[in-house]
């Protein structure tokens, strides 16, 4: 019975891996063979697999919300409230993107959140860089660039991360020199 259960759990894990999620790795400690925990994870994986048919619709909706928040922030002159809303939209998408099968969108949103959160002087936010982040997320979603194996999306995510890091370092040095 234990062998059958283990094989079924392994098969379910492989099936759920289509969504990029392996709950066993996230929830169980090495050597944990608690049958109740195994069964609970199997049920969670089944529920996740059932929900995964909606993932593409959800990611499209979230990427549209990110673009709307960016557009609203532009219209409001990047006011404090508008920036908070833009940050929240990026943060929400960052928190969901990997689960929805788009880890590169997660990375891009993390970079955008870092840009908004860490810049010492919000009036110096580079609007072009904000646009590039939002447009990159929309392109990743439109392209269906799931996983991390899309070469163009991977390069784009890395480049945005690097440019953001360089910009924030320059701004921190500038703020320190002032």
C-alpha positions as a Markdown table, in Angstrom:
| # | Residue | x | y | z |
|---|---|---|---|---|
| 1 | Unk | 0.0 | 0.0 | 0.0 |
| 2 | Unk | 2.8 | 2.4 | 0.9 |
| 3 | Unk | 4.5 | 1.8 | -2.4 |
| 4 | Unk | 1.3 | 2.4 | -4.4 |
| 5 | Unk | 0.7 | 5.6 | -2.5 |
| 6 | Unk | 4.3 | 6.8 | -3.1 |
| 7 | Unk | 3.9 | 6.0 | -6.9 |
| 8 | Unk | 0.6 | 7.9 | -7.0 |
| 9 | Unk | 2.1 | 10.9 | -5.2 |
| 10 | Unk | 5.1 | 10.9 | -7.6 |
| 11 | Unk | 2.8 | 10.8 | -10.6 |
| 12 | Unk | 0.7 | 13.6 | -9.2 |
| 13 | Unk | 3.8 | 15.7 | -8.6 |
| 14 | Unk | 4.9 | 15.2 | -12.2 |
| 15 | Unk | 1.4 | 16.1 | -13.4 |
| 16 | Unk | 1.3 | 19.3 | -11.3 |
| 17 | Unk | 4.8 | 20.2 | -12.4 |
| 18 | Unk | 3.2 | 21.3 | -15.6 |
| 19 | Unk | 2.1 | 24.4 | -13.6 |
| 20 | Unk | 5.7 | 24.8 | -12.3 |
| 21 | Unk | 4.7 | 24.0 | -8.7 |
| 22 | Unk | 5.9 | 21.1 | -6.6 |
| 23 | Unk | 4.2 | 21.4 | -3.3 |
| 24 | Unk | 6.1 | 18.4 | -1.9 |
| 25 | Unk | 9.4 | 20.3 | -2.2 |
| 26 | Unk | 7.9 | 23.4 | -0.6 |
| 27 | Unk | 5.9 | 21.7 | 2.2 |
| 28 | Unk | 7.8 | 18.6 | 3.3 |
| 29 | Unk | 11.1 | 18.3 | 5.1 |
| 30 | Unk | 13.5 | 15.6 | 3.7 |
| 31 | Unk | 12.6 | 12.2 | 5.1 |
| 32 | Unk | 9.1 | 13.3 | 6.1 |
| 33 | Unk | 6.9 | 10.3 | 5.2 |
| 34 | Unk | 3.9 | 11.2 | 7.3 |
| 35 | Unk | 1.0 | 9.7 | 5.3 |
| 36 | Unk | -1.5 | 12.4 | 6.5 |
| 37 | Unk | 0.8 | 15.2 | 5.2 |
| 38 | Unk | 1.4 | 13.3 | 1.9 |
| 39 | Unk | -2.4 | 12.9 | 1.4 |
| 40 | Unk | -3.0 | 16.6 | 2.2 |
| 41 | Unk | -0.4 | 17.7 | -0.3 |
| 42 | Unk | -1.9 | 15.3 | -2.9 |
| 43 | Unk | -5.3 | 16.9 | -2.4 |
| 44 | Unk | -3.8 | 20.4 | -2.6 |
| 45 | Unk | -2.0 | 19.4 | -5.8 |
| 46 | Unk | -5.2 | 18.1 | -7.3 |
| 47 | Unk | -7.0 | 21.4 | -6.4 |
| 48 | Unk | -4.2 | 23.4 | -7.9 |
| 49 | Unk | -4.3 | 21.3 | -11.1 |
| 50 | Unk | -8.0 | 21.9 | -11.3 |
| 51 | Unk | -7.5 | 25.6 | -10.9 |
| 52 | Unk | -4.6 | 25.8 | -13.3 |
| 53 | Unk | -7.0 | 25.9 | -16.3 |
| 54 | Unk | -7.8 | 29.5 | -15.2 |
| 55 | Unk | -4.1 | 30.6 | -14.8 |
| 56 | Unk | -3.7 | 32.1 | -18.2 |
| 57 | Unk | -6.9 | 34.2 | -17.8 |
| 58 | Unk | -5.7 | 35.4 | -14.3 |
| 59 | Unk | -2.2 | 36.4 | -15.5 |
| 60 | Unk | -3.7 | 38.4 | -18.4 |
| 61 | Unk | -6.1 | 40.1 | -15.9 |
| 62 | Unk | -3.2 | 40.9 | -13.5 |
| 63 | Unk | -1.0 | 42.2 | -16.3 |
| 64 | Unk | -3.8 | 44.5 | -17.5 |
| 65 | Unk | -4.2 | 45.8 | -14.0 |
| 66 | Unk | -0.5 | 46.5 | -13.8 |
| 67 | Unk | -0.7 | 48.5 | -17.1 |
| 68 | Unk | -3.8 | 50.3 | -15.8 |
| 69 | Unk | -2.0 | 51.2 | -12.6 |
| 70 | Unk | 1.0 | 52.5 | -14.6 |
| 71 | Unk | -1.3 | 54.6 | -16.8 |
| 72 | Unk | -3.2 | 55.9 | -13.8 |
| 73 | Unk | 0.1 | 56.8 | -12.1 |
| 74 | Unk | 1.2 | 58.7 | -15.2 |
| 75 | Unk | -2.1 | 60.6 | -15.3 |
| 76 | Unk | -1.7 | 61.5 | -11.6 |
| 77 | Unk | 1.8 | 62.8 | -12.2 |
| 78 | Unk | 3.2 | 59.8 | -10.2 |
| 79 | Unk | 1.7 | 61.1 | -7.0 |
| 80 | Unk | 2.4 | 59.2 | -3.7 |
| 81 | Unk | -1.0 | 57.4 | -3.9 |
| 82 | Unk | -0.6 | 56.5 | -7.5 |
| 83 | Unk | 2.9 | 55.2 | -7.0 |
| 84 | Unk | 1.6 | 53.1 | -4.0 |
| 85 | Unk | -1.1 | 51.7 | -6.3 |
| 86 | Unk | 1.4 | 50.9 | -9.0 |
| 87 | Unk | 3.7 | 49.2 | -6.4 |
| 88 | Unk | 0.8 | 47.2 | -5.1 |
| 89 | Unk | -0.2 | 46.0 | -8.6 |
| 90 | Unk | 3.4 | 45.0 | -9.3 |
| 91 | Unk | 3.7 | 43.4 | -5.9 |
| 92 | Unk | 0.4 | 41.4 | -6.3 |
| 93 | Unk | 1.5 | 40.1 | -9.7 |
| 94 | Unk | 5.0 | 39.3 | -8.3 |
| 95 | Unk | 3.3 | 37.2 | -5.7 |
| 96 | Unk | 1.2 | 35.3 | -8.2 |
| 97 | Unk | 3.2 | 35.1 | -11.4 |
| 98 | Unk | 5.3 | 32.0 | -10.5 |
| 99 | Unk | 2.2 | 30.1 | -9.3 |
| 100 | Unk | 0.5 | 31.1 | -12.5 |
| 101 | Unk | 3.4 | 29.7 | -14.5 |
| 102 | Unk | 5.2 | 32.9 | -15.3 |
| 103 | Unk | 8.3 | 33.1 | -13.2 |
| 104 | Unk | 10.0 | 35.7 | -15.5 |
| 105 | Unk | 7.0 | 38.0 | -15.0 |
| 106 | Unk | 7.6 | 37.5 | -11.2 |
| 107 | Unk | 11.3 | 38.6 | -11.7 |
| 108 | Unk | 10.3 | 41.6 | -13.7 |
| 109 | Unk | 7.7 | 42.7 | -11.2 |
| 110 | Unk | 10.2 | 42.2 | -8.3 |
| 111 | Unk | 12.6 | 44.5 | -10.1 |
| 112 | Unk | 9.8 | 47.1 | -10.6 |
| 113 | Unk | 8.9 | 46.9 | -6.9 |
| 114 | Unk | 12.5 | 47.3 | -5.9 |
| 115 | Unk | 12.8 | 50.4 | -8.2 |
| 116 | Unk | 9.7 | 52.1 | -6.7 |
| 117 | Unk | 10.5 | 51.1 | -3.1 |
| 118 | Unk | 14.2 | 51.8 | -3.0 |
| 119 | Unk | 14.7 | 55.0 | -4.9 |
| 120 | Unk | 15.6 | 57.7 | -2.4 |
| 121 | Unk | 13.9 | 60.5 | -4.3 |
| 122 | Unk | 10.6 | 59.4 | -5.9 |
| 123 | Unk | 10.7 | 62.5 | -8.1 |
| 124 | Unk | 13.7 | 61.0 | -9.9 |
| 125 | Unk | 11.9 | 57.7 | -10.9 |
| 126 | Unk | 12.8 | 57.0 | -14.5 |
| 127 | Unk | 9.5 | 56.9 | -16.3 |
| 128 | Unk | 11.0 | 55.0 | -19.2 |
| 129 | Unk | 12.3 | 52.3 | -17.0 |
| 130 | Unk | 8.9 | 51.9 | -15.3 |
| 131 | Unk | 7.3 | 51.6 | -18.8 |
| 132 | Unk | 9.9 | 49.1 | -19.8 |
| 133 | Unk | 9.1 | 46.9 | -16.8 |
| 134 | Unk | 5.3 | 47.1 | -17.4 |
| 135 | Unk | 5.7 | 46.5 | -21.1 |
| 136 | Unk | 8.0 | 43.6 | -20.5 |
| 137 | Unk | 5.5 | 41.9 | -18.2 |
| 138 | Unk | 2.8 | 42.4 | -20.8 |
| 139 | Unk | 5.1 | 41.0 | -23.5 |
| 140 | Unk | 6.0 | 37.9 | -21.4 |
| 141 | Unk | 2.3 | 37.2 | -20.8 |
| 142 | Unk | 1.2 | 37.9 | -24.4 |
| 143 | Unk | 4.0 | 35.7 | -25.7 |
| 144 | Unk | 3.0 | 32.9 | -23.3 |
| 145 | Unk | 6.6 | 32.8 | -22.0 |
| 146 | Unk | 5.9 | 30.3 | -19.2 |
| 147 | Unk | 8.8 | 28.9 | -17.2 |
| 148 | Unk | 12.3 | 30.2 | -17.5 |
| 149 | Unk | 13.4 | 28.7 | -20.8 |
| 150 | Unk | 12.3 | 31.5 | -23.1 |
| 151 | Unk | 15.7 | 33.1 | -24.1 |
| 152 | Unk | 14.4 | 36.5 | -25.0 |
| 153 | Unk | 12.2 | 36.9 | -21.9 |
| 154 | Unk | 15.1 | 35.6 | -19.7 |
| 155 | Unk | 17.5 | 38.2 | -21.2 |
| 156 | Unk | 14.9 | 40.9 | -20.8 |
| 157 | Unk | 14.2 | 40.1 | -17.2 |
| 158 | Unk | 17.9 | 39.9 | -16.4 |
| 159 | Unk | 18.6 | 43.2 | -18.2 |
| 160 | Unk | 15.8 | 45.0 | -16.4 |
| 161 | Unk | 17.1 | 43.7 | -13.1 |
| 162 | Unk | 20.7 | 44.8 | -13.9 |
| 163 | Unk | 19.7 | 48.3 | -15.2 |
| 164 | Unk | 17.5 | 48.8 | -12.1 |
| 165 | Unk | 20.3 | 47.8 | -9.8 |
| 166 | Unk | 22.7 | 50.1 | -11.5 |
| 167 | Unk | 20.3 | 53.0 | -11.4 |
| 168 | Unk | 19.5 | 52.5 | -7.8 |
| 169 | Unk | 23.2 | 52.3 | -6.9 |
| 170 | Unk | 23.8 | 55.6 | -8.8 |
| 171 | Unk | 20.8 | 57.2 | -7.0 |
| 172 | Unk | 22.0 | 56.0 | -3.6 |
| 173 | Unk | 25.5 | 57.5 | -4.3 |
| 174 | Unk | 23.9 | 60.7 | -5.5 |
| 175 | Unk | 21.7 | 60.9 | -2.3 |
| 176 | Unk | 24.8 | 60.2 | -0.1 |
| 177 | Unk | 26.8 | 62.9 | -1.8 |
| 178 | Unk | 24.1 | 65.5 | -1.4 |
